[in-house]
Amino acid sequence: MQCSQCGTQYPDGAPACPNCGAPAGQFAGGYGAGPMTKKEFYKHPNLKKTTASIKSSAIILYVCGALSLVLGFIAGNMLVILDIAIVVGFGLGIQLAQSRVCALLILAYSIFNTIFVYITTGAFGGYLILLAAIYAVIATFQFQKAWKEYQKTGMLPLPK
């Protein structure tokens, strides 16, 4: 198949041009898979860096949840389960739904948590959740911007 936008040759059945990102429907001959679903869009190689950032931020949140669980049981603090539910829940929302809302909520929670830990202990803590939240906000907003652009123009972003 040859892309009508840039002329790149690539295998039949590809959802989009690997060079310029033009969807299959815009290729010479007018055949192709049609518009991608959001799930297909998320898996496209041109978005590899953004989706890797989303997954990484969620994994960091899962690790923070696991560490909180271990430290909470060692300290005998059962309220840590609420913290774990919040952190892991927002991590799932970020990873599975690419949710900007979850990213912003975990950012707000992590800011509150970091300030609370500093006030109560005098030590700077909770910063790993804060860093993961910032990373998640950036990545989810990049993904949603690319998705809206794809819906509007039918063009995929170029790989970074």
Phi and psi in radians as a Rosetta constraint file:
Dihedral C 1 N 2 CA 2 C 2 CIRCULARHARMONIC -2.128 0.35
Dihedral N 2 CA 2 C 2 N 3 CIRCULARHARMONIC 2.330 0.35
Dihedral C 2 N 3 CA 3 C 3 CIRCULARHARMONIC -1.261 0.35
Dihedral N 3 CA 3 C 3 N 4 CIRCULARHARMONIC 2.304 0.35
Dihedral C 3 N 4 CA 4 C 4 CIRCULARHARMONIC -1.364 0.35
Dihedral N 4 CA 4 C 4 N 5 CIRCULARHARMONIC -0.261 0.35
Dihedral C 4 N 5 CA 5 C 5 CIRCULARHARMONIC -1.455 0.35
Dihedral N 5 CA 5 C 5 N 6 CIRCULARHARMONIC -0.821 0.35
Dihedral C 5 N 6 CA 6 C 6 CIRCULARHARMONIC -2.154 0.35
Dihedral N 6 CA 6 C 6 N 7 CIRCULARHARMONIC -0.169 0.35
Dihedral C 6 N 7 CA 7 C 7 CIRCULARHARMONIC 1.509 0.35
Dihedral N 7 CA 7 C 7 N 8 CIRCULARHARMONIC 0.053 0.35
Dihedral C 7 N 8 CA 8 C 8 CIRCULARHARMONIC -1.166 0.35
Dihedral N 8 CA 8 C 8 N 9 CIRCULARHARMONIC 2.373 0.35
Dihedral C 8 N 9 CA 9 C 9 CIRCULARHARMONIC -1.563 0.35
Dihedral N 9 CA 9 C 9 N 10 CIRCULARHARMONIC 2.389 0.35
Dihedral C 9 N 10 CA 10 C 10 CIRCULARHARMONIC -2.744 0.35
Dihedral N 10 CA 10 C 10 N 11 CIRCULARHARMONIC 2.946 0.35
Dihedral C 10 N 11 CA 11 C 11 CIRCULARHARMONIC -1.135 0.35
Dihedral N 11 CA 11 C 11 N 12 CIRCULARHARMONIC 2.583 0.35
Dihedral C 11 N 12 CA 12 C 12 CIRCULARHARMONIC -1.078 0.35
Dihedral N 12 CA 12 C 12 N 13 CIRCULARHARMONIC 2.606 0.35
Dihedral C 12 N 13 CA 13 C 13 CIRCULARHARMONIC 1.569 0.35
Dihedral N 13 CA 13 C 13 N 14 CIRCULARHARMONIC -0.098 0.35
Dihedral C 13 N 14 CA 14 C 14 CIRCULARHARMONIC -1.227 0.35
Dihedral N 14 CA 14 C 14 N 15 CIRCULARHARMONIC 2.481 0.35
Dihedral C 14 N 15 CA 15 C 15 CIRCULARHARMONIC -1.270 0.35
Dihedral N 15 CA 15 C 15 N 16 CIRCULARHARMONIC -0.389 0.35
Dihedral C 15 N 16 CA 16 C 16 CIRCULARHARMONIC -2.776 0.35
Dihedral N 16 CA 16 C 16 N 17 CIRCULARHARMONIC 2.836 0.35
Dihedral C 16 N 17 CA 17 C 17 CIRCULARHARMONIC -1.179 0.35
Dihedral N 17 CA 17 C 17 N 18 CIRCULARHARMONIC 2.242 0.35
Dihedral C 17 N 18 CA 18 C 18 CIRCULARHARMONIC -1.244 0.35
Dihedral N 18 CA 18 C 18 N 19 CIRCULARHARMONIC -0.260 0.35
Dihedral C 18 N 19 CA 19 C 19 CIRCULARHARMONIC -1.583 0.35
Dihedral N 19 CA 19 C 19 N 20 CIRCULARHARMONIC -0.942 0.35
Dihedral C 19 N 20 CA 20 C 20 CIRCULARHARMONIC -1.889 0.35
Dihedral N 20 CA 20 C 20 N 21 CIRCULARHARMONIC -0.260 0.35
Dihedral C 20 N 21 CA 21 C 21 CIRCULARHARMONIC 1.553 0.35
Dihedral N 21 CA 21 C 21 N 22 CIRCULARHARMONIC 0.059 0.35
Dihedral C 21 N 22 CA 22 C 22 CIRCULARHARMONIC -1.083 0.35
Dihedral N 22 CA 22 C 22 N 23 CIRCULARHARMONIC 2.321 0.35
Dihedral C 22 N 23 CA 23 C 23 CIRCULARHARMONIC -1.162 0.35
Dihedral N 23 CA 23 C 23 N 24 CIRCULARHARMONIC 2.775 0.35
Dihedral C 23 N 24 CA 24 C 24 CIRCULARHARMONIC -0.995 0.35
Dihedral N 24 CA 24 C 24 N 25 CIRCULARHARMONIC -0.559 0.35
Dihedral C 24 N 25 CA 25 C 25 CIRCULARHARMONIC -1.094 0.35
Dihedral N 25 CA 25 C 25 N 26 CIRCULARHARMONIC -0.296 0.35
Dihedral C 25 N 26 CA 26 C 26 CIRCULARHARMONIC -1.759 0.35
Dihedral N 26 CA 26 C 26 N 27 CIRCULARHARMONIC 0.205 0.35
Dihedral C 26 N 27 CA 27 C 27 CIRCULARHARMONIC -1.470 0.35
Dihedral N 27 CA 27 C 27 N 28 CIRCULARHARMONIC 2.791 0.35
Dihedral C 27 N 28 CA 28 C 28 CIRCULARHARMONIC -0.974 0.35
Dihedral N 28 CA 28 C 28 N 29 CIRCULARHARMONIC 2.399 0.35
Dihedral C 28 N 29 CA 29 C 29 CIRCULARHARMONIC 1.670 0.35
Dihedral N 29 CA 29 C 29 N 30 CIRCULARHARMONIC -0.289 0.35
Dihedral C 29 N 30 CA 30 C 30 CIRCULARHARMONIC 1.196 0.35
Dihedral N 30 CA 30 C 30 N 31 CIRCULARHARMONIC 0.326 0.35
Dihedral C 30 N 31 CA 31 C 31 CIRCULARHARMONIC -1.942 0.35
Dihedral N 31 CA 31 C 31 N 32 CIRCULARHARMONIC 2.782 0.35
Dihedral C 31 N 32 CA 32 C 32 CIRCULARHARMONIC 2.846 0.35
Dihedral N 32 CA 32 C 32 N 33 CIRCULARHARMONIC -3.057 0.35
Dihedral C 32 N 33 CA 33 C 33 CIRCULARHARMONIC -1.418 0.35
Dihedral N 33 CA 33 C 33 N 34 CIRCULARHARMONIC -0.121 0.35
Dihedral C 33 N 34 CA 34 C 34 CIRCULARHARMONIC 1.412 0.35
Dihedral N 34 CA 34 C 34 N 35 CIRCULARHARMONIC -2.980 0.35
Dihedral C 34 N 35 CA 35 C 35 CIRCULARHARMONIC -1.152 0.35
Dihedral N 35 CA 35 C 35 N 36 CIRCULARHARMONIC 2.558 0.35
Dihedral C 35 N 36 CA 36 C 36 CIRCULARHARMONIC -1.432 0.35
Dihedral N 36 CA 36 C 36 N 37 CIRCULARHARMONIC 2.655 0.35
Dihedral C 36 N 37 CA 37 C 37 CIRCULARHARMONIC -1.370 0.35
Dihedral N 37 CA 37 C 37 N 38 CIRCULARHARMONIC 2.939 0.35
Dihedral C 37 N 38 CA 38 C 38 CIRCULARHARMONIC -1.097 0.35
Dihedral N 38 CA 38 C 38 N 39 CIRCULARHARMONIC -0.620 0.35
Dihedral C 38 N 39 CA 39 C 39 CIRCULARHARMONIC -1.146 0.35
Dihedral N 39 CA 39 C 39 N 40 CIRCULARHARMONIC -0.747 0.35
Dihedral C 39 N 40 CA 40 C 40 CIRCULARHARMONIC -1.143 0.35
Dihedral N 40 CA 40 C 40 N 41 CIRCULARHARMONIC -0.698 0.35
Dihedral C 40 N 41 CA 41 C 41 CIRCULARHARMONIC -1.062 0.35
Dihedral N 41 CA 41 C 41 N 42 CIRCULARHARMONIC -0.751 0.35
Dihedral C 41 N 42 CA 42 C 42 CIRCULARHARMONIC -1.051 0.35
Dihedral N 42 CA 42 C 42 N 43 CIRCULARHARMONIC -0.584 0.35
Dihedral C 42 N 43 CA 43 C 43 CIRCULARHARMONIC -1.545 0.35
Dihedral N 43 CA 43 C 43 N 44 CIRCULARHARMONIC -0.062 0.35
Dihedral C 43 N 44 CA 44 C 44 CIRCULARHARMONIC -1.175 0.35
Dihedral N 44 CA 44 C 44 N 45 CIRCULARHARMONIC 2.427 0.35
Dihedral C 44 N 45 CA 45 C 45 CIRCULARHARMONIC -1.039 0.35
Dihedral N 45 CA 45 C 45 N 46 CIRCULARHARMONIC -0.488 0.35
Dihedral C 45 N 46 CA 46 C 46 CIRCULARHARMONIC -1.157 0.35
Dihedral N 46 CA 46 C 46 N 47 CIRCULARHARMONIC -0.306 0.35
Dihedral C 46 N 47 CA 47 C 47 CIRCULARHARMONIC -1.844 0.35
Dihedral N 47 CA 47 C 47 N 48 CIRCULARHARMONIC 0.279 0.35
Dihedral C 47 N 48 CA 48 C 48 CIRCULARHARMONIC -0.984 0.35
Dihedral N 48 CA 48 C 48 N 49 CIRCULARHARMONIC -0.756 0.35
Dihedral C 48 N 49 CA 49 C 49 CIRCULARHARMONIC -1.156 0.35
Dihedral N 49 CA 49 C 49 N 50 CIRCULARHARMONIC -0.767 0.35
Dihedral C 49 N 50 CA 50 C 50 CIRCULARHARMONIC -1.160 0.35
Dihedral N 50 CA 50 C 50 N 51 CIRCULARHARMONIC -0.793 0.35
Dihedral C 50 N 51 CA 51 C 51 CIRCULARHARMONIC -1.185 0.35
Dihedral N 51 CA 51 C 51 N 52 CIRCULARHARMONIC -0.572 0.35
Dihedral C 51 N 52 CA 52 C 52 CIRCULARHARMONIC -1.134 0.35
Dihedral N 52 CA 52 C 52 N 53 CIRCULARHARMONIC -0.648 0.35
Dihedral C 52 N 53 CA 53 C 53 CIRCULARHARMONIC -1.158 0.35
Dihedral N 53 CA 53 C 53 N 54 CIRCULARHARMONIC -0.689 0.35
Dihedral C 53 N 54 CA 54 C 54 CIRCULARHARMONIC -1.110 0.35
Dihedral N 54 CA 54 C 54 N 55 CIRCULARHARMONIC -0.837 0.35
Dihedral C 54 N 55 CA 55 C 55 CIRCULARHARMONIC -1.092 0.35
Dihedral N 55 CA 55 C 55 N 56 CIRCULARHARMONIC -0.741 0.35
Dihedral C 55 N 56 CA 56 C 56 CIRCULARHARMONIC -1.090 0.35
Dihedral N 56 CA 56 C 56 N 57 CIRCULARHARMONIC -0.761 0.35
Dihedral C 56 N 57 CA 57 C 57 CIRCULARHARMONIC -1.132 0.35
Dihedral N 57 CA 57 C 57 N 58 CIRCULARHARMONIC -0.673 0.35
Dihedral C 57 N 58 CA 58 C 58 CIRCULARHARMONIC -1.142 0.35
Dihedral N 58 CA 58 C 58 N 59 CIRCULARHARMONIC -0.725 0.35
Dihedral C 58 N 59 CA 59 C 59 CIRCULARHARMONIC -1.104 0.35
Dihedral N 59 CA 59 C 59 N 60 CIRCULARHARMONIC -0.707 0.35
Dihedral C 59 N 60 CA 60 C 60 CIRCULARHARMONIC -1.063 0.35
Dihedral N 60 CA 60 C 60 N 61 CIRCULARHARMONIC -0.712 0.35
Dihedral C 60 N 61 CA 61 C 61 CIRCULARHARMONIC -1.133 0.35
Dihedral N 61 CA 61 C 61 N 62 CIRCULARHARMONIC -0.681 0.35
Dihedral C 61 N 62 CA 62 C 62 CIRCULARHARMONIC -1.109 0.35
Dihedral N 62 CA 62 C 62 N 63 CIRCULARHARMONIC -0.731 0.35
Dihedral C 62 N 63 CA 63 C 63 CIRCULARHARMONIC -1.115 0.35
Dihedral N 63 CA 63 C 63 N 64 CIRCULARHARMONIC -0.738 0.35
Dihedral C 63 N 64 CA 64 C 64 CIRCULARHARMONIC -1.076 0.35
Dihedral N 64 CA 64 C 64 N 65 CIRCULARHARMONIC -0.689 0.35
Dihedral C 64 N 65 CA 65 C 65 CIRCULARHARMONIC -1.088 0.35
Dihedral N 65 CA 65 C 65 N 66 CIRCULARHARMONIC -0.747 0.35
Dihedral C 65 N 66 CA 66 C 66 CIRCULARHARMONIC -1.134 0.35
Dihedral N 66 CA 66 C 66 N 67 CIRCULARHARMONIC -0.744 0.35
Dihedral C 66 N 67 CA 67 C 67 CIRCULARHARMONIC -1.112 0.35
Dihedral N 67 CA 67 C 67 N 68 CIRCULARHARMONIC -0.707 0.35
Dihedral C 67 N 68 CA 68 C 68 CIRCULARHARMONIC -1.079 0.35
Dihedral N 68 CA 68 C 68 N 69 CIRCULARHARMONIC -0.686 0.35
Dihedral C 68 N 69 CA 69 C 69 CIRCULARHARMONIC -1.073 0.35
Dihedral N 69 CA 69 C 69 N 70 CIRCULARHARMONIC -0.846 0.35
Dihedral C 69 N 70 CA 70 C 70 CIRCULARHARMONIC -1.108 0.35
Dihedral N 70 CA 70 C 70 N 71 CIRCULARHARMONIC -0.855 0.35
Dihedral C 70 N 71 CA 71 C 71 CIRCULARHARMONIC -1.150 0.35
Dihedral N 71 CA 71 C 71 N 72 CIRCULARHARMONIC -0.619 0.35
Dihedral C 71 N 72 CA 72 C 72 CIRCULARHARMONIC -1.142 0.35
Dihedral N 72 CA 72 C 72 N 73 CIRCULARHARMONIC -0.722 0.35
Dihedral C 72 N 73 CA 73 C 73 CIRCULARHARMONIC -1.206 0.35
Dihedral N 73 CA 73 C 73 N 74 CIRCULARHARMONIC -0.639 0.35
Dihedral C 73 N 74 CA 74 C 74 CIRCULARHARMONIC -1.115 0.35
Dihedral N 74 CA 74 C 74 N 75 CIRCULARHARMONIC -0.719 0.35
Dihedral C 74 N 75 CA 75 C 75 CIRCULARHARMONIC -1.433 0.35
Dihedral N 75 CA 75 C 75 N 76 CIRCULARHARMONIC -0.168 0.35
Dihedral C 75 N 76 CA 76 C 76 CIRCULARHARMONIC 1.314 0.35
Dihedral N 76 CA 76 C 76 N 77 CIRCULARHARMONIC 0.450 0.35
Dihedral C 76 N 77 CA 77 C 77 CIRCULARHARMONIC -1.780 0.35
Dihedral N 77 CA 77 C 77 N 78 CIRCULARHARMONIC 1.880 0.35
Dihedral C 77 N 78 CA 78 C 78 CIRCULARHARMONIC -1.442 0.35
Dihedral N 78 CA 78 C 78 N 79 CIRCULARHARMONIC -0.226 0.35
Dihedral C 78 N 79 CA 79 C 79 CIRCULARHARMONIC -1.189 0.35
Dihedral N 79 CA 79 C 79 N 80 CIRCULARHARMONIC -0.229 0.35
Dihedral C 79 N 80 CA 80 C 80 CIRCULARHARMONIC -1.096 0.35
Dihedral N 80 CA 80 C 80 N 81 CIRCULARHARMONIC -0.386 0.35
Dihedral C 80 N 81 CA 81 C 81 CIRCULARHARMONIC -1.106 0.35
Dihedral N 81 CA 81 C 81 N 82 CIRCULARHARMONIC -0.618 0.35
Dihedral C 81 N 82 CA 82 C 82 CIRCULARHARMONIC -1.124 0.35
Dihedral N 82 CA 82 C 82 N 83 CIRCULARHARMONIC -0.768 0.35
Dihedral C 82 N 83 CA 83 C 83 CIRCULARHARMONIC -1.057 0.35
Dihedral N 83 CA 83 C 83 N 84 CIRCULARHARMONIC -0.755 0.35
Dihedral C 83 N 84 CA 84 C 84 CIRCULARHARMONIC -1.119 0.35
Dihedral N 84 CA 84 C 84 N 85 CIRCULARHARMONIC -0.763 0.35
Dihedral C 84 N 85 CA 85 C 85 CIRCULARHARMONIC -1.065 0.35
Dihedral N 85 CA 85 C 85 N 86 CIRCULARHARMONIC -0.706 0.35
Dihedral C 85 N 86 CA 86 C 86 CIRCULARHARMONIC -1.161 0.35
Dihedral N 86 CA 86 C 86 N 87 CIRCULARHARMONIC -0.896 0.35
Dihedral C 86 N 87 CA 87 C 87 CIRCULARHARMONIC -1.128 0.35
Dihedral N 87 CA 87 C 87 N 88 CIRCULARHARMONIC -0.845 0.35
Dihedral C 87 N 88 CA 88 C 88 CIRCULARHARMONIC -1.208 0.35
Dihedral N 88 CA 88 C 88 N 89 CIRCULARHARMONIC -0.683 0.35
Dihedral C 88 N 89 CA 89 C 89 CIRCULARHARMONIC -1.056 0.35
Dihedral N 89 CA 89 C 89 N 90 CIRCULARHARMONIC -0.818 0.35
Dihedral C 89 N 90 CA 90 C 90 CIRCULARHARMONIC -1.181 0.35
Dihedral N 90 CA 90 C 90 N 91 CIRCULARHARMONIC -0.613 0.35
Dihedral C 90 N 91 CA 91 C 91 CIRCULARHARMONIC -1.050 0.35
Dihedral N 91 CA 91 C 91 N 92 CIRCULARHARMONIC -0.739 0.35
Dihedral C 91 N 92 CA 92 C 92 CIRCULARHARMONIC -1.123 0.35
Dihedral N 92 CA 92 C 92 N 93 CIRCULARHARMONIC -0.730 0.35
Dihedral C 92 N 93 CA 93 C 93 CIRCULARHARMONIC -1.084 0.35
Dihedral N 93 CA 93 C 93 N 94 CIRCULARHARMONIC -0.655 0.35
Dihedral C 93 N 94 CA 94 C 94 CIRCULARHARMONIC -1.203 0.35
Dihedral N 94 CA 94 C 94 N 95 CIRCULARHARMONIC -0.817 0.35
Dihedral C 94 N 95 CA 95 C 95 CIRCULARHARMONIC -1.276 0.35
Dihedral N 95 CA 95 C 95 N 96 CIRCULARHARMONIC -0.817 0.35
Dihedral C 95 N 96 CA 96 C 96 CIRCULARHARMONIC -1.445 0.35
Dihedral N 96 CA 96 C 96 N 97 CIRCULARHARMONIC -0.549 0.35
Dihedral C 96 N 97 CA 97 C 97 CIRCULARHARMONIC -2.011 0.35
Dihedral N 97 CA 97 C 97 N 98 CIRCULARHARMONIC -0.021 0.35
Dihedral C 97 N 98 CA 98 C 98 CIRCULARHARMONIC 0.885 0.35
Dihedral N 98 CA 98 C 98 N 99 CIRCULARHARMONIC 0.731 0.35
Dihedral C 98 N 99 CA 99 C 99 CIRCULARHARMONIC -1.363 0.35
Dihedral N 99 CA 99 C 99 N 100 CIRCULARHARMONIC 2.094 0.35
Dihedral C 99 N 100 CA 100 C 100 CIRCULARHARMONIC -1.216 0.35
Dihedral N 100 CA 100 C 100 N 101 CIRCULARHARMONIC -0.597 0.35
Dihedral C 100 N 101 CA 101 C 101 CIRCULARHARMONIC -1.088 0.35
Dihedral N 101 CA 101 C 101 N 102 CIRCULARHARMONIC -0.818 0.35
Dihedral C 101 N 102 CA 102 C 102 CIRCULARHARMONIC -1.073 0.35
Dihedral N 102 CA 102 C 102 N 103 CIRCULARHARMONIC -0.702 0.35
Dihedral C 102 N 103 CA 103 C 103 CIRCULARHARMONIC -1.101 0.35
Dihedral N 103 CA 103 C 103 N 104 CIRCULARHARMONIC -0.754 0.35
Dihedral C 103 N 104 CA 104 C 104 CIRCULARHARMONIC -1.204 0.35
Dihedral N 104 CA 104 C 104 N 105 CIRCULARHARMONIC -0.656 0.35
Dihedral C 104 N 105 CA 105 C 105 CIRCULARHARMONIC -1.183 0.35
Dihedral N 105 CA 105 C 105 N 106 CIRCULARHARMONIC -0.695 0.35
Dihedral C 105 N 106 CA 106 C 106 CIRCULARHARMONIC -1.212 0.35
Dihedral N 106 CA 106 C 106 N 107 CIRCULARHARMONIC -0.523 0.35
Dihedral C 106 N 107 CA 107 C 107 CIRCULARHARMONIC -1.131 0.35
Dihedral N 107 CA 107 C 107 N 108 CIRCULARHARMONIC -0.834 0.35
Dihedral C 107 N 108 CA 108 C 108 CIRCULARHARMONIC -1.079 0.35
Dihedral N 108 CA 108 C 108 N 109 CIRCULARHARMONIC -0.774 0.35
Dihedral C 108 N 109 CA 109 C 109 CIRCULARHARMONIC -1.078 0.35
Dihedral N 109 CA 109 C 109 N 110 CIRCULARHARMONIC -0.743 0.35
Dihedral C 109 N 110 CA 110 C 110 CIRCULARHARMONIC -1.209 0.35
Dihedral N 110 CA 110 C 110 N 111 CIRCULARHARMONIC -0.599 0.35
Dihedral C 110 N 111 CA 111 C 111 CIRCULARHARMONIC -1.117 0.35
Dihedral N 111 CA 111 C 111 N 112 CIRCULARHARMONIC -0.838 0.35
Dihedral C 111 N 112 CA 112 C 112 CIRCULARHARMONIC -1.023 0.35
Dihedral N 112 CA 112 C 112 N 113 CIRCULARHARMONIC -0.804 0.35
Dihedral C 112 N 113 CA 113 C 113 CIRCULARHARMONIC -1.084 0.35
Dihedral N 113 CA 113 C 113 N 114 CIRCULARHARMONIC -0.784 0.35
Dihedral C 113 N 114 CA 114 C 114 CIRCULARHARMONIC -1.101 0.35
Dihedral N 114 CA 114 C 114 N 115 CIRCULARHARMONIC -0.753 0.35
Dihedral C 114 N 115 CA 115 C 115 CIRCULARHARMONIC -1.144 0.35
Dihedral N 115 CA 115 C 115 N 116 CIRCULARHARMONIC -0.760 0.35
Dihedral C 115 N 116 CA 116 C 116 CIRCULARHARMONIC -1.071 0.35
Dihedral N 116 CA 116 C 116 N 117 CIRCULARHARMONIC -0.788 0.35
Dihedral C 116 N 117 CA 117 C 117 CIRCULARHARMONIC -1.097 0.35
Dihedral N 117 CA 117 C 117 N 118 CIRCULARHARMONIC -0.727 0.35
Dihedral C 117 N 118 CA 118 C 118 CIRCULARHARMONIC -1.123 0.35
Dihedral N 118 CA 118 C 118 N 119 CIRCULARHARMONIC -0.757 0.35
Dihedral C 118 N 119 CA 119 C 119 CIRCULARHARMONIC -1.171 0.35
Dihedral N 119 CA 119 C 119 N 120 CIRCULARHARMONIC -0.737 0.35
Dihedral C 119 N 120 CA 120 C 120 CIRCULARHARMONIC -1.387 0.35
Dihedral N 120 CA 120 C 120 N 121 CIRCULARHARMONIC -0.529 0.35
Dihedral C 120 N 121 CA 121 C 121 CIRCULARHARMONIC -1.991 0.35
Dihedral N 121 CA 121 C 121 N 122 CIRCULARHARMONIC -0.322 0.35
Dihedral C 121 N 122 CA 122 C 122 CIRCULARHARMONIC 1.389 0.35
Dihedral N 122 CA 122 C 122 N 123 CIRCULARHARMONIC 0.052 0.35
Dihedral C 122 N 123 CA 123 C 123 CIRCULARHARMONIC -1.991 0.35
Dihedral N 123 CA 123 C 123 N 124 CIRCULARHARMONIC 2.605 0.35
Dihedral C 123 N 124 CA 124 C 124 CIRCULARHARMONIC -1.415 0.35
Dihedral N 124 CA 124 C 124 N 125 CIRCULARHARMONIC 1.953 0.35
Dihedral C 124 N 125 CA 125 C 125 CIRCULARHARMONIC -2.418 0.35
Dihedral N 125 CA 125 C 125 N 126 CIRCULARHARMONIC 2.896 0.35
Dihedral C 125 N 126 CA 126 C 126 CIRCULARHARMONIC 1.377 0.35
Dihedral N 126 CA 126 C 126 N 127 CIRCULARHARMONIC 0.180 0.35
Dihedral C 126 N 127 CA 127 C 127 CIRCULARHARMONIC -1.268 0.35
Dihedral N 127 CA 127 C 127 N 128 CIRCULARHARMONIC -0.414 0.35
Dihedral C 127 N 128 CA 128 C 128 CIRCULARHARMONIC -1.179 0.35
Dihedral N 128 CA 128 C 128 N 129 CIRCULARHARMONIC -0.673 0.35
Dihedral C 128 N 129 CA 129 C 129 CIRCULARHARMONIC -1.149 0.35
Dihedral N 129 CA 129 C 129 N 130 CIRCULARHARMONIC -0.688 0.35
Dihedral C 129 N 130 CA 130 C 130 CIRCULARHARMONIC -1.077 0.35
Dihedral N 130 CA 130 C 130 N 131 CIRCULARHARMONIC -0.788 0.35
Dihedral C 130 N 131 CA 131 C 131 CIRCULARHARMONIC -1.121 0.35
Dihedral N 131 CA 131 C 131 N 132 CIRCULARHARMONIC -0.736 0.35
Dihedral C 131 N 132 CA 132 C 132 CIRCULARHARMONIC -1.110 0.35
Dihedral N 132 CA 132 C 132 N 133 CIRCULARHARMONIC -0.654 0.35
Dihedral C 132 N 133 CA 133 C 133 CIRCULARHARMONIC -1.162 0.35
Dihedral N 133 CA 133 C 133 N 134 CIRCULARHARMONIC -0.741 0.35
Dihedral C 133 N 134 CA 134 C 134 CIRCULARHARMONIC -1.080 0.35
Dihedral N 134 CA 134 C 134 N 135 CIRCULARHARMONIC -0.790 0.35
Dihedral C 134 N 135 CA 135 C 135 CIRCULARHARMONIC -1.038 0.35
Dihedral N 135 CA 135 C 135 N 136 CIRCULARHARMONIC -0.738 0.35
Dihedral C 135 N 136 CA 136 C 136 CIRCULARHARMONIC -1.167 0.35
Dihedral N 136 CA 136 C 136 N 137 CIRCULARHARMONIC -0.721 0.35
Dihedral C 136 N 137 CA 137 C 137 CIRCULARHARMONIC -1.056 0.35
Dihedral N 137 CA 137 C 137 N 138 CIRCULARHARMONIC -0.839 0.35
Dihedral C 137 N 138 CA 138 C 138 CIRCULARHARMONIC -1.063 0.35
Dihedral N 138 CA 138 C 138 N 139 CIRCULARHARMONIC -0.851 0.35
Dihedral C 138 N 139 CA 139 C 139 CIRCULARHARMONIC -1.177 0.35
Dihedral N 139 CA 139 C 139 N 140 CIRCULARHARMONIC -0.752 0.35
Dihedral C 139 N 140 CA 140 C 140 CIRCULARHARMONIC -1.187 0.35
Dihedral N 140 CA 140 C 140 N 141 CIRCULARHARMONIC -0.636 0.35
Dihedral C 140 N 141 CA 141 C 141 CIRCULARHARMONIC -1.189 0.35
Dihedral N 141 CA 141 C 141 N 142 CIRCULARHARMONIC -0.664 0.35
Dihedral C 141 N 142 CA 142 C 142 CIRCULARHARMONIC -1.091 0.35
Dihedral N 142 CA 142 C 142 N 143 CIRCULARHARMONIC -0.777 0.35
Dihedral C 142 N 143 CA 143 C 143 CIRCULARHARMONIC -1.102 0.35
Dihedral N 143 CA 143 C 143 N 144 CIRCULARHARMONIC -0.839 0.35
Dihedral C 143 N 144 CA 144 C 144 CIRCULARHARMONIC -1.124 0.35
Dihedral N 144 CA 144 C 144 N 145 CIRCULARHARMONIC -0.608 0.35
Dihedral C 144 N 145 CA 145 C 145 CIRCULARHARMONIC -1.127 0.35
Dihedral N 145 CA 145 C 145 N 146 CIRCULARHARMONIC -0.781 0.35
Dihedral C 145 N 146 CA 146 C 146 CIRCULARHARMONIC -1.124 0.35
Dihedral N 146 CA 146 C 146 N 147 CIRCULARHARMONIC -0.706 0.35
Dihedral C 146 N 147 CA 147 C 147 CIRCULARHARMONIC -1.113 0.35
Dihedral N 147 CA 147 C 147 N 148 CIRCULARHARMONIC -0.792 0.35
Dihedral C 147 N 148 CA 148 C 148 CIRCULARHARMONIC -1.118 0.35
Dihedral N 148 CA 148 C 148 N 149 CIRCULARHARMONIC -0.669 0.35
Dihedral C 148 N 149 CA 149 C 149 CIRCULARHARMONIC -1.138 0.35
Dihedral N 149 CA 149 C 149 N 150 CIRCULARHARMONIC -0.713 0.35
Dihedral C 149 N 150 CA 150 C 150 CIRCULARHARMONIC -1.103 0.35
Dihedral N 150 CA 150 C 150 N 151 CIRCULARHARMONIC -0.752 0.35
Dihedral C 150 N 151 CA 151 C 151 CIRCULARHARMONIC -1.107 0.35
Dihedral N 151 CA 151 C 151 N 152 CIRCULARHARMONIC -0.624 0.35
Dihedral C 151 N 152 CA 152 C 152 CIRCULARHARMONIC -1.341 0.35
Dihedral N 152 CA 152 C 152 N 153 CIRCULARHARMONIC -0.779 0.35
Dihedral C 152 N 153 CA 153 C 153 CIRCULARHARMONIC -1.894 0.35
Dihedral N 153 CA 153 C 153 N 154 CIRCULARHARMONIC -0.354 0.35
Dihedral C 153 N 154 CA 154 C 154 CIRCULARHARMONIC 1.397 0.35
Dihedral N 154 CA 154 C 154 N 155 CIRCULARHARMONIC 0.096 0.35
Dihedral C 154 N 155 CA 155 C 155 CIRCULARHARMONIC -1.851 0.35
Dihedral N 155 CA 155 C 155 N 156 CIRCULARHARMONIC 2.393 0.35
Dihedral C 155 N 156 CA 156 C 156 CIRCULARHARMONIC -1.458 0.35
Dihedral N 156 CA 156 C 156 N 157 CIRCULARHARMONIC 2.646 0.35
Dihedral C 156 N 157 CA 157 C 157 CIRCULARHARMONIC -1.183 0.35
Dihedral N 157 CA 157 C 157 N 158 CIRCULARHARMONIC 2.621 0.35
Dihedral C 157 N 158 CA 158 C 158 CIRCULARHARMONIC -1.229 0.35
Dihedral N 158 CA 158 C 158 N 159 CIRCULARHARMONIC 2.564 0.35
Dihedral C 158 N 159 CA 159 C 159 CIRCULARHARMONIC -1.111 0.35
Dihedral N 159 CA 159 C 159 N 160 CIRCULARHARMONIC 2.543 0.35
